[in-house]
Amino acid sequence: MASHPSPPSPVDERPRFGPLVLLGLQHVLVMYAGVVVVPIVVGAGLGLPQSQIADLVSVDLVLAGIGTMLQAFGVWKFGIRMPLVVGAASNGIVPMVLIGSTQGLSTVYGSLLVVGVVWVLIAPLFSKLLKLFPEVVTGTVITLIGLTLIPVGLKLIAGSDPSAHNYGAPANLALAGFTLALIAVFYRVFRGLLGQLAMLIALTVGAIVGWLTGLGSLAGVANGPVFGLLKPLHYGALHFDIPSILLFLVIVFVLMVEASGQGLAVGQVVGKKVGPRDIANLLRVDGLLTALSGVFNGFAYTTFGQNIGLVALTKVRSRYPVAVGGVILIVFGVVQPVGRVIAAIPQPVIGAAAVATFAALTVSGIQLLSRVDFNQTGNLVIVMLSLGVGLIPAGAPDFYQQFPFAAQVFLKSGVATGTVLAVLLNLLFFAVRKRRPEEPLVHREPAAKLSQS
């Protein structure tokens, strides 16, 4: 009897062209705010004129698009070949502003070039740490990523400054609530392709309502250049300063921890095993984009977790829509009026979509943790302490303000602190003490397994 070829993995399935473009655009809309906020904040922090900030946004979109395509498609040893997107890391804002304001952007970009190359070289060594990520650690990290990101969406809805007169404005909350209601209704009513595009449709309707009610404006779309081009070494010859490089290396360690968690998370969501080689390929892309930033005036780059929640929500596990999203990002970076239309979508609408997708990612982590035996004391302690400590920066942003700056760079990343703590606690309970049997905190009979329909 002839053997039939095995069906392709859901990650490698190729949707038809029309749905492919729409699904790719949906991914871009979910990540867009997170991509453009870094160049805007860095440019404002350095006092750059609006024209130069616009150039930084353009460069950022193009590099993010290249990185996203690499993660999805994979070229040689670069790219995990999974539905993951790349964007400028918010962790890099503080050192860029600090170093840029004191030593100039030429030192910033010299540092990024060096640490990007180092990042690429050490990626295979860092990926060997995957054996330290059993289910209890991975589930904790995925849950923590989702819970940490939800406040980002809430800030887009209510605002980031509680002292501002329009913070938590009822109109903004109503628009966000309306968008969330649309998301729920569309996922309930629509089937097939429309169901997969429910987020995009809700975003579109929410944006139109926002523009019609005056909560957003398209007035600035026609202002500015039509095309934006990369300008290598725009800020002069690169300058290399060892203390600045060391500071960015601390940032790189944090980003590598976070990105490894994103790689494990997407593997769980799409149902594909992720090994050390995959994580090394993922990390090389982040390093490569950071090194290119040294020449093309970009930023420190990292693999985003935002879109993993969208994959979990839509059940579209293919990497090809994300690759198309990378192409769209490049178009937005070069053809600037298109990007300005997307940037004009009211923030409460983007925030509502962000809350939904980040919550979906949190649920994916909870689903993984549901397979963990919490009768074992170690597993319970790992999850409760790692989540508790990892959520400190989200709940109390100034908690570590008395610590040295270098320590703050690490501690203010809840994902990094929670991940490292989970790994260390796992070693403490299940490596150091593996000869001693675990006792439950409270004796109880194992819960009956639920039958699956």
HELIX and SHEET records of a PDB file:
HELIX    1   1 PRO A   10  ASP A   12  5                                   3    
HELIX    2   2 PHE A   17  GLY A   45  1                                  29    
HELIX    3   3 GLN A   50  PHE A   73  1                                  24    
HELIX    4   4 SER A   90  GLY A   92  5                                   3    
HELIX    5   5 ILE A   93  GLN A  103  1                                  11    
HELIX    6   6 LEU A  105  SER A  127  1                                  23    
HELIX    7   7 LYS A  128  LEU A  132  5                                   5    
HELIX    8   8 GLU A  135  ALA A  158  1                                  24    
HELIX    9   9 PRO A  170  VAL A  189  1                                  20    
HELIX   10  10 GLY A  192  GLN A  196  1                                   5    
HELIX   11  11 ALA A  198  LEU A  212  1                                  15    
HELIX   12  12 ILE A  242  VAL A  270  1                                  29    
HELIX   13  13 PRO A  276  PHE A  296  1                                  21    
HELIX   14  14 GLN A  306  THR A  314  1                                   9    
HELIX   15  15 TYR A  320  VAL A  334  1                                  15    
HELIX   16  16 GLN A  336  ALA A  343  1                                   8    
HELIX   17  17 GLN A  347  LEU A  369  1                                  23    
HELIX   18  18 THR A  377  GLY A  390  1                                  14    
HELIX   19  19 ILE A  392  GLY A  395  1                                   4    
HELIX   20  20 PHE A  405  LEU A  411  1                                   7    
HELIX   21  21 GLY A  414  LEU A  427  1                                  14    
HELIX   22  22 LEU A  428  VAL A  432  3                                   5    
SHEET    1   A 2 VAL A  86  ALA A  88  0                                        
SHEET    2   A 2 TYR A 301  THR A 303 -1                                        
END                                                                             
